[in-house]
Amino acid sequence: MNFFRGVMGGQAAGPQPSGAETIQKLCDRVASSTLLEDRRDAVRALKSLSKKYRMEVGTQAMDHLITILQTDRSDSEIVGYALDTLYNIICNDEEEEQDESEDENAQKQADDLGAQFTDKFIEDPEHITLLLTLLEEFDFHVRWPGVKLLTSLLKNQGVQVQGIILVSPMGVSRLMDLLADSREVIRNDGLLLLQQLTKGNAAIQKIVAFENAFERLLDIITEEGSSDGGIVVEDCLLLLLNLLKNNSSNQNFFKEGSYIQRMKPWFEVGDDNSGWSAQKVTNLHLMLQLVRVMVSPVNSPGATASCQKSMYQCGLLQQLCTILMATGVPADILTETINTVSEVIRGSQVNQDYFASVNAPSNPPRPAIVVLLMSMVNERQPFVLRCAVLYCFQCFLYKNQKGQGEIVATLLPSTIDANSISAGQLLCGGLFSADSLSNWCAAVALAHALQDNLTQKEQLLRVQLATSLGKPPVSLLQQCTNILSQGDKIVRRGSKVQTRVGLLMLLCTWISNCPIAVTHFLHNQENVPFLTAQISENLGEDERLVQGLCALLLGICIYYNDNSLENYTKEKLKQLIEKRIGKENFVEKLGFITKHELYSRAAQKPQPVFPSPEQMLFDHEFTKLVKELEGVITKAVHKSSEEEKKEEEVKKTLEQHDNIVTQYKELIREQDAQIQELKEQVASMTSQHEQMQTTITQQLSQIQQHKDQYNILKLKLGKENQSQPNNQGDSSQMNGLQTEELSQLREEVEELRKQHTLLQSQLSDKDALISSLKSAPAETTEGSAEGPDNTKLLQELDDLRSQVQSQSAEIAQLKSERQDLLRKVEDGESSSVPSSDSSLDAAKMSKLENRLAAQTSETERLKEEAKSLSDSRADMEQQLASATSTVAILQTEKTKLQTEVQESKKEQDDLLMLLADQDQKIHSLKQRLKDLGETVEDEDDLDARDQTDDEDEDDDED
């Protein structure tokens, strides 16, 4: 202990050891000390020196500290010191303030050290696995430094550590348990750890999401006060952004888990919006970004549409529109809210219709679109806010032909209301104002009202503008071209590059794919000379973009020209280009557009994001139009008149061919329908034919039977007529035939009676057997002994049932034969005089009929008994099934009990092994204490002392 007093601050004589020597001695002490207390003190000393001597401690002590984590896990104090020391040498955070000149170099050196020690620590992946195991400890002094250490490792070498954690069994699940820790400091640092863990790793993001992360994070946000919460809410939102951004699987899971509905309360802002804290502004920013992640244009269209639908149904869109129209909201929150609403309504017809119906709380109420456009064309508004409004207007019109029609309608003469400000009036005002940014925004907004909508392009040609008093009105198209080509005051205002680019983009969008608009544009005699003059001039770098757009506009006039104007047909325009500009020069100027650096930036995403107003030159949708038209315009300019004629002929031929193909397709469709109908008719007729064949076969068999019976009767009657010379003879022969048949019937009836008696005896046996089985149902629980008897019983019942059916068939046959005999007897009596033998036979016949009736009744009774026996059998089968299920349940419980007994035996064996190990350890520790000279009492001595004390107490009592 004197050594540590010297190290930790005691005044020792002689020269003081250096920091490296002290750390070396401490490391030797950690490695060689056998007492836990000595090792703990040494590690504590290393911890105190780890910040000042970071390099020395990290180089010399890291291996020893890792060994401590592996061997001394049972002592939480030394493990905590070791984790703190490792955190100090790996963490790159500079807590001490330094001079600005030294700050950069010091931070770079710290980053290098942290990366170096991190690489050394993760050389063996088992070290990360060991750290994950230590995080399962509930002790605060182990868990908290473990969380901080793992966070630093992820900051320094995130990809490598993520890979180790990903393949570690239950690695991510152990870290997710940190969010459930009741100690806020561990939970909060666990959030920071999960933020680092989920950065850029989709596999870990999915695992974290399916470990119920969304539910836990949303619960924490609610508990902390949502947008009014502190830094913990911000950390939760950052983690949610990590999990959802660019991860379609997690986004789908978030939507299907109904978590979008839980976002609505975040945006419930009260009437008093003054005094927003910086933390609340940050929280709302992140919340709005989270909404935008779910409906981002880069997501798949199906997923975005589904999220947009959910946001409308749960009222989230309505809540965002409330913030949009509220007063006192900070400008940056208002801007981000506008961007969020833009993407929630983009391409969703239902959401766009709702947004069109939103009114601002003004007097009189104005549509939200009008209020936003007023901000867009107001040059005193912040630049980012004007960009957000433009994006919102673009998203409102995206794939929304209904909205496009409503905007254009506000410009038409029949719908203009002088008492109110409309969207069209604001756009026209911005288009011709003195502010170039307003010109550009209004031109782009108006172009979006015409995007992919031929009807509105033609409708906008009707718009007339009153430029000044005493002058006739001019069309909007004419006024736009006037700003570009005329040399008055308007030109000087619109001579800025931004204004001219905006107007050219509007004109290109307007007349593309609209031959009528092209004709209107070419009808102005000044337009084509102006364009050719602009393209042919050698202007500065800034004007090259304008030249390229002029070339694009002239190319559109060629490509979509219907040759309705004689002076400006396709061929004449191409000749003009060749003479005034040159084809190669024209194509080169056209290529200036796509080579511009701002073109590439605008083509990346729909939202207009520009660092400064001067860089607002291109619109995202316009870049698509340029990409589509550049190639076809180049081909159209290079084509000769002969090629065009050939193309026209080929086009006409193709159109004719298409018409012929269309006719054949329609004919084939009709034939297919007829064939299908005929197939159905053939199928129905085939089934009817089969049914009729079956019926005919049955009828033929019946006819054959009747023929056979008829031939037999005819043969018998013919023999009788030949053998009998008189009526008496006929009568005697007939009576003889009848007597012979009656005797045969008597024998058959007698045989039936015997069979009936036998069946009755068998039925009585079965009844007795059933009664015995019913009387003792409890004795058949196992169900194995009576299986063969029941099977035999079922077989006998089936045999009995078949015998009864055969007897019934025989009785029916006897009845039919009796009817035939009676008919013969009646025929004989009508042709002869009855004798005494015939009366006797009649008596016998009546007796036979009585017996037959008795036999029939007996057979009916036998059928009823067989039916009751069948019911009894069904009851027995049900009882047998119940007994079988009971046996199965008992068997399952028996197996479960046997398993529990085996587990308890195994646990007892483990406990015995642990007790034996514990006794061995106690014995060895006592032996060591004895070797050290300490007095240790054995259990035998303690038992002897207890026995002596008991005897003394007994003597005292005596």
Beta strands, then each sheet from edge to edge (+ up, - down):
strand 1: 359-360
strand 2: 366-367
strand 3: 464-465
strand 4: 474-475
sheet 1: 1+ 2-
sheet 2: 3+ 4-
end
